[in-house]
């Protein structure tokens, strides 16, 4: 009887240990690897809105007008886990097609944590291409 009880306890310990190991592998390797940014990750957003412009801090605002704003982020280089991402933001006035502003930035991001390498407390915001 004692032998059967010891054998059952051993079997349950083995099952429990295997389950713990599987959960640890899943949470420490599989999930982070699946959420890691790749060279194919890309974000493109376009939206329309309304805006006003002021020439200087004491100036008067213009009349409200419609704009089309575009945001694009793409991976342009990869070195190990470090990704170089080019971000472009452009705002165009809808009625005159005048470019209100156009800004391009380059970011260096850790693919695994999705955090900026040079700004440790900032996370990149990017969608995955479908």
N, C-alpha and C positions, 0 to 999 in steps of 0.2 A: 504494500500500500504506500509506503514512504517513497519507494522508487518511482511509482506512477506520479505521485504528487510532485516530486523533484523534476521529473521529465516534463510535466505540464508547465511548471514554473519556468523551466529552461526554454521551452517552446514560446511561451508568452514574452519572455525577455528578448528572444531573438526577433520575434515579430515586431515588438515595440522598438527595438534598436534599429531594425531595417527601416521602419516607418520614420523614425527621427532622422536617419541619414538621408532618406529620400527628400523629406521636407527641407532639410538644410541645403542639399544640393540644388533643389528647386529655387529656394529663396536667394541663395548666394551666387548661383551661376546662371541658371536658365532665365529667370526673370530679368536680371540686369542685362544680359546679352541680348534679349529680345527687345529691350527698350533702348538699346544703344543706337545713336545716330549713325547713318551710313552715308556713303557718297551720293546716294540717290535721294536723300531727303531734301525736300524743297517746300517752300511756302510761297504761294501767290495769292494775294488778296486785292480785290478791287471793290471800292465802295463809293457811293455818291453821297454828297452832303451839301451843307450850306456854310458859307464862311463870310467873314468881313476882314478887311485889312486896314491897318493904321500905319502911317509913314514913320511916325516917331512916338515917343512915350506921351507927348502932350498933344498929338495930332488928333484929328477927327476920324472916326471910322467911315469907311465907304458903305455904300448900300450893300445889303446882303445879296450874294450871288451863289450860284450852284457850282460845285466842284466835283471832279472825278479824281480820286486818290488811289494810287497803286503802291502796294508794298510787295517786294519780291526778295526772297532769301534763297541762296543756292550755295551748295558746297563747291568750292573751286579748287581745293587742294586737301590732301590727307597725308599726314606724317604720323604713323602709328595711331594712337588714339586722339591725336590733335587734328581737328578739322579747321580749315580756313573757310569762313562763310562770308560771302559778299551780300550785303543788304542794300537795297535801293528803295527809296521812298520818293514818289513824284506826285505833286498835286497840280492839276490842270483846271483852269477856269473853263466851264462847260460852254459858255456863250462865245468867247473869243478864242478859245484853245490856247490861251497864254499860260505858260508854265509859271505857277506861283512860287513853287520851290521844288528843288531836286537835290536829294542828299544821297551820297553813297558812302557806306562804311564797310570796313573789313573787321571781322571778329575772329578771334582764335578761341575755339571751344573744345572742351574735353568731350569726346564722343560718348563715353560711358556715363558720366555724371550730368552732362548737358550744361555744365557751368562754364562761364568765361574763364579762360586761363589767367588773363591779366586783371580781372575783377572777380575775386574769389567769391563774393557774396551775390553775384548776379547770374541768373539762369537764362539761357537762350530760349526764345519762344519760336518754335518751328513745328510745322505740320509735316506729316509723312505723305509722300506722293502716293496716290491710290492706284 
